Amino acid sequence: GQQVMQIPQYQHVQEGEDFTTYCNSSTTLSNIQWYKQRPGGHPVFLIQLVKSGEVKKQKRLTFQFGEAKKNSSLHITATQTTDVGTYFCAGRPGNYGQNFVFGPGTRLSVLP
Amino acid sequence: KAGVTQTPRYLIKTRGQQVTLSCSPISGHRSVSWYQQTPGQGLQFLFEYFSETQRNKGNFPGRFSGRQFSNSRSEMNVSTLELGDSALYLCASNFQETGGPYEQYFGPGTRLTVT
């Protein structure tokens, strides 16, 4: 079945440094979503990417969908302590009605 | 609008028992998905309901079942509980505007501990 991987598993950065997490799917995706889960919280929807090569920005966050629609990345510029949490990508295969498959997540720690 | 409500928030059961978890989606949302989250397996899809019909199902044994009512509230049931069923069970209220993204709004979850 479809597998979604993320690297790195953990990332520790100093506040102000940049951070990137990468998401790779074993199959082509129709779309991909990104979520953030704070410690003790629940996943919160951040964004959905649909088009090949799509790039979207939300303030300091930049999301990219690969040309082959099998990979994606999330880049945070100048991290802040409020960025702490686990970032998940969730990919949906090409066929309508199939569920999203979540990656294992990247846990980000930001040292003040 | 009120957010996604899940009850109970915490639950302790013993092996062999059964449990029912409840989820009330955001008003106006007709689709609900259930996920199991564990440290080892991450977020795994259980099933999705839309207008009282199961639209999609994950790879879980038949001990896991669900349903959705006419008011869009959903329940999931786990029978004959096993230790490995200990997890955070998350309900997502799903919404998609025409041409827009399919958005999942997660509830706070039910923390189930099986002893």
HADDOCK unambig.tbl for C-alpha pairs under 7 A between the chains (distance, minus, plus):
assign (segid A and resid 41 and name CA) (segid B and resid 108 and name CA) 6.69 0.50 0.50
assign (segid A and resid 42 and name CA) (segid B and resid 106 and name CA) 6.40 0.50 0.50
assign (segid A and resid 42 and name CA) (segid B and resid 107 and name CA) 6.77 0.50 0.50
assign (segid A and resid 42 and name CA) (segid B and resid 108 and name CA) 5.57 0.50 0.50
assign (segid A and resid 43 and name CA) (segid B and resid 106 and name CA) 6.16 0.50 0.50
assign (segid A and resid 44 and name CA) (segid B and resid 105 and name CA) 6.70 0.50 0.50
assign (segid A and resid 44 and name CA) (segid B and resid 106 and name CA) 6.67 0.50 0.50
assign (segid A and resid 45 and name CA) (segid B and resid 103 and name CA) 6.91 0.50 0.50
assign (segid A and resid 45 and name CA) (segid B and resid 104 and name CA) 6.49 0.50 0.50
assign (segid A and resid 45 and name CA) (segid B and resid 105 and name CA) 6.63 0.50 0.50
assign (segid A and resid 48 and name CA) (segid B and resid 101 and name CA) 6.07 0.50 0.50
assign (segid A and resid 97 and name CA) (segid B and resid 56 and name CA) 6.92 0.50 0.50
assign (segid A and resid 98 and name CA) (segid B and resid 56 and name CA) 6.71 0.50 0.50
assign (segid A and resid 99 and name CA) (segid B and resid 56 and name CA) 6.77 0.50 0.50
assign (segid A and resid 102 and name CA) (segid B and resid 43 and name CA) 6.06 0.50 0.50
assign (segid A and resid 104 and name CA) (segid B and resid 42 and name CA) 5.49 0.50 0.50
